[in-house]
Amino acid sequence: MSQNPNTPEPPTDGRPVVFRNGTVVTVDDQRRVLNNADVLVIGNSIAAIGERLAVPDGTFEIDATDGILMPGMIDTHRHMWQTAMRGYGADWTLTQYFVWYYLEHGKSFRPEDVHAGNRLSALDAIDAGVTTTVDWSHGLRTIEHGEAALEALRASTGRFVLAYGNIFAGPWEWSADPDVLAFLAKNNTGADDLRFQLAFDVTGDPAFPERAAFEAARELGLPVTTHAGVWGATNDDGIRLMHENGFMAPETVYVHAATLSDDSYQRIAATGGSVSLSTESELSCGQGYPPSWILRQHGIPVSLSVDTSVWFSSDLFSAMRSTLGADRGWEHTKAHDHGDTVTHSHLRAEHVVDWATRGGAASLGMQNLVGSLEVGKRADIVLIKNDHSPTMYPILNPNGHIALQAGRGDVHTVMVDGAIAKYDGRLLGDDLASVKKEVESTVDYLQSELGEPAWRQGMNPDAPEAKMLDNPYTYTEYKDASTHQKESERADVTL
C-alpha cells in the first residue's frame, strides 16, 4: 500500500515499468548523469534509457520528476544476525563488542535469533535502497544456525551473499565439518540472487592454521572475506602469511584494512583484492583510522559497508557521508601539520557513490550484473524522491545530493531484479509485522537468558580480567606481540 491514497498500486504481474523524467545517475564508465531521462524495465532487465522513451502498451509509469534514479546500493559487509540488537551497543568500543559477542553472550543466540536478525536486516536494507547485501554471518556455531540464516535470506527480497563463518571455533575446524561442507556444496548453485563466501580472520599465528579454511574455500570455489587490519586482532603478519602461501586473490575482500603497513597494501594491490570500508565503525571502534586515503594512493578498489546496526546506522547514505568526512578531515589535518592547506578535495561525492554501487558489484564479481544503470543489466534501481521534503530541492549536484543530502526517508521506490519492493516510501507486502514479532521474541529471550543486571551492564561491559584482548578469538591462545609495540616504546622512553 502506498502512502498516498491517490497513488496507483504498483504492478505485481511482471508488467514493464518505466521511470519518467528523472535525473539518472548511471555510475557507468563515463559516470554519466542524464537529466530529464526515462528508464524502461522489461522483465528483470533495463531495456532502455533515454528521453521520452516509447514503451509497450500497459507499461506502469512512475513519475521520477524532481527525483534521482541510481543503481541499487551494495553493502559488502553487514553482520545481519546482530540487527535484532539494534542500537544496543551505541556506546561500545571494539573491545566491548568483542567481550559481548565473542567472549560472553554471542553463544546465547539460537538459530531462530539469527533468523530474526537476518529478516529484519533484509527489510532494513531494502528500505534504505540497498539491494545487495553481504551477510557476514560469523555467528553460525551450528549447522542449524547456518540453515536459519539461509532460510531468512531466501524468504527476503534482495540479492544476498551468505558469508559463512563461526567465531566460536577455529576456521580450520568448522570449514572441515562435513555438515558445513555439504551445506555449502548443496546451496551454492551460482544463482544471481544468492551467492556464498567463507568469512574468517587470520590472526598472524606463524603456524598459519587458517590454511585449511583457505583450502576449503578453494575446493568449494568460494571467495574469502576477512577482517584485516584490525588493531589487536589481525594485522600485517596475517596478510604476509596469506600472500606467502598463495591465498590472496582478486576476489578476496579485506574488511576495514585500517592498521596495515605499506607492504600489506602493496600486496593487496598487486593481487587485485578489494577493501570494504565501514567508516562509521572504524571511526568509532578503534580498528584504526579509515584508510580511504591510502587505498586511493595504492589504487586498491573500494566498496562500502554498514558493519553492524547493533552500533551504527544501517544505510549507505551514512557510509558515504562518513567516508567523505573522514577522508577530507585526514587530508586537511595532514596539510595543516605541514603548514599547508587543501584547496581541492581529492575524494569527491561521485567517488563514494561509485563505491556504494559499482565498487560493491566489482568486489563481489557482479559487475556485469548490477552496480550501474546500463541497458542489459539487471533492474536493481533506486528512486530518491520526496516531494514533501525541502531537502530534495533543488538538485544541483546529483552525486553530491546522494552522498550528503538524501537519506532513507527520501527513498521513494526500490526495484530488485525488475520487481518493485518499496513504493511511494513504503515497503510492499506484510513482512514487517511478522518480522517484528520474531525480533520481539528474540529480545525477550536474550533479556531472560542474560538476566536484567547483565543485560543493563552489557551496554557498557567491562573487559574480563581473565582474557587480555591481544586478539578476541576464543579458539586460539595466539597473541600478536605487535599490539604491545607502542607500549614497549613508551616504557623505553620512560626509562
C-alpha positions, 0 to 999 in steps of 0.5 A: 500500500502506498502512502498516498491514497491517490497513488496507483498500486504498483504492478505485481504481474511482471508488467514493464515499468518505466521511470519518467523524467528523472535525473539518472545517475548511471555510475557507468564508465563515463559516470554519466548523469542524464537529466530529464531521462526515462528508464524502461524495465522489461522483465528483470532487465533495463531495456532502455534509457533515454528521453521520452522513451516509447514503451509497450502498451500497459507499461506502469509509469512512475513519475521520477520528476524532481527525483534521482534514479541510481543503481541499487546500493551494495553493502559488502559487509553487514553482520545481519544476525546482530540487527535484532540488537539494534542500537544496543551497543551505541556506546561500545568500543571494539573491545566491548563488542568483542567481550559481548559477542565473542567472549560472553553472550554471542553463544546465547543466540539460537538459530531462530535469533539469527533468523530474526536478525537476518529478516529484519536486516533484509527489510532494513536494507531494502528500505534504505535502497540497498539491494545487495547485501553481504551477510557476514554471518560469523555467528553460525556455531551450528549447522542449524544456525547456518540453515536459519540464516539461509532460510531468512535470506531466501524468504527476503527480497534482495540479492544476498551473499551468505558469508559463512563463518563461526567465531566460536571455533577455529576456521580450520575446524568448522570449514572441515565439518562435513555438515558445513561442507555439504551445506555449502556444496548443496546451496551454492548453485551460482544463482544471481540472487544468492551467492556464498563466501567463507568469512574468517580472520587470520590472526598472524599465528606463524603456524598459519592454521587458517590454511585449511579454511583457505583450502576449503574455500578453494575446493568449494570455489568460494571467495574469502572475506576477512577482517584485516587490519584490525588493531589487536586482532589481525594485522600485517603478519596475517596478510604476509602469511596469506600472500606467502602461501598463495591465498590472496586473490582478486576476489578476496575482500579485506574488511576495514584494512585500517592498521596495515603497513605499506607492504600489506597494501602493496600486496593487496594491490598487486593481487587485485583484492578489494577493501570494504570500508565501514567508516562509521565503525572504524571511526568509532571502534578503534580498528584504526583510522579509515584508510580511504586515503591510502587505498586511493594512493595504492589504487586498491578498489573500494566498496562500502559497508554498514558493519553492524546496526547493533552500533551504527546506522544501517544505510549507505547514505551514512557510509558515504557521508562518513567516508567523505568526512573522514577522508577530507578531515585526514587530508586537511589535518595532514596539510595543516601539520605541514603548514599547508592547506587543501584547496581541492578535495581529492575524494569527491561525492561521485567517488563514494557513490561509485563505491556504494554501487559499482565498487560493491558489484566489482568486489563481489564479481557482479559487475556485469550484473548490477552496480550501474544503470546500463541497458542489459543489466539487471533492474536493481534501481533506486528512486530518491524522491520526496516531494514533501521534503525541502531537502530534495530541492533543488538538485544541483549536484546529483552525486553530491545530493546522494552522498550528503543530502538524501537519506532513507526517508527520501527513498521513494521506490526500490526495484530488485531484479525488475520487481518493485519492493518499496513504493511511494516510501513504503515497503510492499507486502506484510513482512514487517509485522511478522518480522517484528514479532520474531525480533520481539521474541528474540529480545525477550529471550536474550533479556531472560537468558542474560538476566536484567543486571547483565543485560543493563551492564552489557551496554557498557561491559567491562573487559574480563580480567581473565582474557587480555584482548591481544586478539578476541578469538576464543579458539586460539591462545595466539597473541600478536606481540605487535599490539604491545609495540607502542607500549614497549616504546613508551616504557623505553622512553620512560626509562 
